[in-house]
Amino acid sequence: MVENLRLDFRRLNCPADFWSLRVVDERADCYSVRKNVPQPPSQSVDRGAMLTAHAGGGSGYAATSDLSRDGLQRALDRAADWARASAPRSLIDFRTLPAPAPHGEYASPDADSTRWSRRDWYELLSEESRTAGCDSRIVDWEASVESRTAEHVYLTSAGGEVVQRYRFVMPNLSVTAHAGGDTQIRTLNGYRGLAQQGGESMLERFDFVGSGRRVAHEALQLLRAPNCPGGTMDVLLLPDQMVLQIHESIGHPLELDRILGDERNFAGTSFVTLDMFGTYRYGSDLLNVTFDPTRPEELASYGFDDDGARAEKAHVIRNGILERPLGGAISQARARVAGVANSRADNWNRPPIDRMANLNLEPGDSSLESMISGIERGVLMATNSSWSIDDSRNKFQFGCEWGQLIENGRLTTVVKNPNYRGISANFWRSLARVGNESTVKVLGTPYCGKGEPSQVIRVGHASPACVFTAVDVFGGDS
Amino acid sequence: MGAAVMEHYFYELAALLDRSMAAGEVYTCTLDAEVSDFVRMNHGKVRQSGTVTQQYLRLHLIRGRKHAEHCCTVSGDLVRDRDLVKASLSTLRDTVSDLPDDPHLNYATDVESSRIVKNSALPASEQVVTEVLDAARGLDLVGIYAAGPVYRGFANSLGQRNWHEVASFNLQWSLYHRDDKAVKTAYGGFAWVAADFAAKMLGARDRLSLLAQPARSLEPGSYRAYLTPSAMEEIAGMLCWGGFSGRALATRQSCLFRMKDGTAELDRSVSFAENTADGVAPAFQDEGFARPGSVPLVEEGRLVGSLVSPRTAKEFDLATNGANASEMPDSLDMAAGELRTSDALAALDTGLFIGNLWYLNFSDRPACRVTGMTRFASFWVDKGKIVAPVNVMRFDDSMFRVLGDRLAGLTSERDLVVNGETYRSRSVRSMRLPGAVVSEMAFTL
């Protein structure tokens, strides 16, 4: 594909200061077994191009699924029209930005290894489905997977050329139990929460084999469990809840385009302001957060962002102090602060905007056992089930599938509907213990929504288990 | 690609598929396409502008009770797409050959063709954006203008052909006073009328002036509240998240399953229907079934129906009513009440005027308990008069209460709220909703 694109790109004509071509070719195989019935397979090929032009200080884009040379030329002409039309009223003078000319390649782990056959997947998913449907109170259950590959090519009129090849495996297992007027849903690390780059070897890292019976058993336990008690207490959040906590109350508020106001009509603004970088105490001394696109198996690793910036690991919060925002080259130029390479588009038909990509909480030195034994009265919470936060990313309320009381340093009663609420600006300052490497899980979600026009993109989060003190905890009504 | 050209292309493509079927094979296919201008604005200027031309062909091959689907982007030029379609068909034939029979396969076998084209001429997007930014001169405007034709097509090897084509625009913008204090407004439709836009902008400017007063922070507690139709859209959206789904009700995952079981009900003034006849979504679905003009869902506070996809119909021995696989309403209609909108503040008396809600989620789904935030122009009202904007508040309450024994009245006027979502494609969903006065709503943070 690359050679043909290179030839076609060279033949494009454009009276603009700069232009680029970004092609995405993503292929997906989706398999599912629900209630022991193999669902019809779904395959897709999503292939298209975005042409971007800068002219007279303005910028425009045009996306097309017509990849013929004529189709690309028409799109480039339209992009240049938009650039010229918007120039007099452009928020940014694009003449002041350097023309990207990146060179490089990136490939996911196992990008070229043999993929499982359809039969292999159906055998595994059927077995997990069979073992999940083990009780008459289990009223619905499903094992599924999305297996994806993608190739991204970025060419620029300044001579840039980047080729990135991805492979993703995203299995899912969900069990619904119902009895006595109540319904409880248990999943394996949340809906599509098991999402990594690379091949099927990730299944071993998450003990997917055998998960059907395990998850069903936990759903039945929740059905018998009392509601989570209310009160102010310590919480021990396991990684499959920590990822949501990081995502919503660190990731989004640090996105530079939010801080600059671009998202105020839709996804919202941020309680973080530009003057906070370098001095603001975001959390306790134990809080260390990195933007890390270099962890091979993590969902949003890459070599270059979609504006051609080379991706490198950087601290955004160090020892609790806010260091830098999550903003790509254009936002950095607008705000005059250093950021990261996170200008990303979810597909060929949407323009790049600031995204959090991989955002990780660095491990500390506490074992899981020591964190539990250090809590006199608290709740362990696992697996996000509910998320809500205000448009400044401050007041939040989150719920989990699974709770277990911690009393006098010991795990005791399983509780259902565990919820907690807080304020981002205070919450991270109550971070009291950070789990060591043995408690870390590398998770992510393919469903982070943002932008106008809207985009849903893959993000990764690696986190240890963590303890927070004096949290407002409560249960459900059911 | 012009509008008529797109329809012609789709039917030519269907004819190609007709000719390609082997003995014993059936196909269904859908085309989801659009040519959309998107102009994003911030601080009264253009942040990003562009055009997206996309065509997705979803082909579904059925042999006996075995079937599979393949979705691909197409160029819109059949000469170039011919090989793509053949490759797609070849992939499907290979896939279907080793699949087991599907007990829940269900597709339309009665041919019901249809054609709806609302292809009004829209002004050039560049011209509209100039008008918008001129009208907002001196104001901190942020928002998006999306416009252009959206196409939905269905065809099958039984000869059914459905075409739905609408050219529309949707401008959604916020005027900011400071920080998170703003007025959000939407203007959408099929023909841009400068006077209508000017009136909406004037109304937004007027409400913006109310935000200049010092904001009030409320203590957690229960408050009387008025929810505008825009705020009601968020609440109705939660009920649509599996609430009316036939499959979710059958498997007790719906937030309304207790209404089905007869252990919960809403106020007698509450009625919901899927009103395809008055919506903007197509009147056919992905397996080719026609949608009835209206499907009653809740009548006088009681659950009377659900949205049943063809697959769910087979699984649970129900009759399908033309729902897509998601079983979400596309054209939800909530019945009006008797309270005139102009009397809403008086009916509220003292309490919270909620212009918009934001980021709702279930805090206890079986109890239909929902949490979320106030957003944009929300005010404290004292004796029927707006006295101050309020800082954002979190609510956490059961909709069995809010739309049940705490519901004090619904307005007699309703708003058509056209969904402005643009994830993957421009939404064709809409809702027709009244405002609501609630005697007590629980706020927690």
Interface residues (C-beta under 8 A of the other chain):
Chain A: V37 P38 Q39 P40 P41 S42 Q43 S44 V45 D46 R47 G48 G58 S59 G60 Y61 A62 A63 T64 S65 D66 L67 S68 G71 A75 R78 A79 W82 A85 S86 R89 S90 L91 I92 R118 R119 V139 D140 T176 H178 G181 D182 T183 I185 L260 G261 D262 R264 N265 F266 G268 T269 N347 N349 R350 P351 S386 W387 S388 I389 D390 D391 S392 K395 Q397 G399 N417 N419 R421 I423 G449 E452 P453 S454 Q455 V456 G476 D477 S478
Chain B: S36 F38 V39 R40 N42 H43 K45 V46 R47 Q48 S49 G50 T51 V52 T53 Q54 Q55 Y56 H67 A68 E69 H70 C71 C72 T73 V74 S75 G76 D77 R80 S88 T91 T95 D98 L99 P100 D102 P103 H104 L105 E126 V129 T130 L133 V142 G143 I144 A146 Q172 W173 S174 Y176 D179 D180 A182 K184 T251 R252 Q253 F257 R258 D261 T263 W358 Y359 L360 N361 F362 S363 D364 R365 P366 A367 R369 T371 G372 M373 R375 V392 R394 D396 S398 E421 T422 Y423 R424 R426 T444 L445
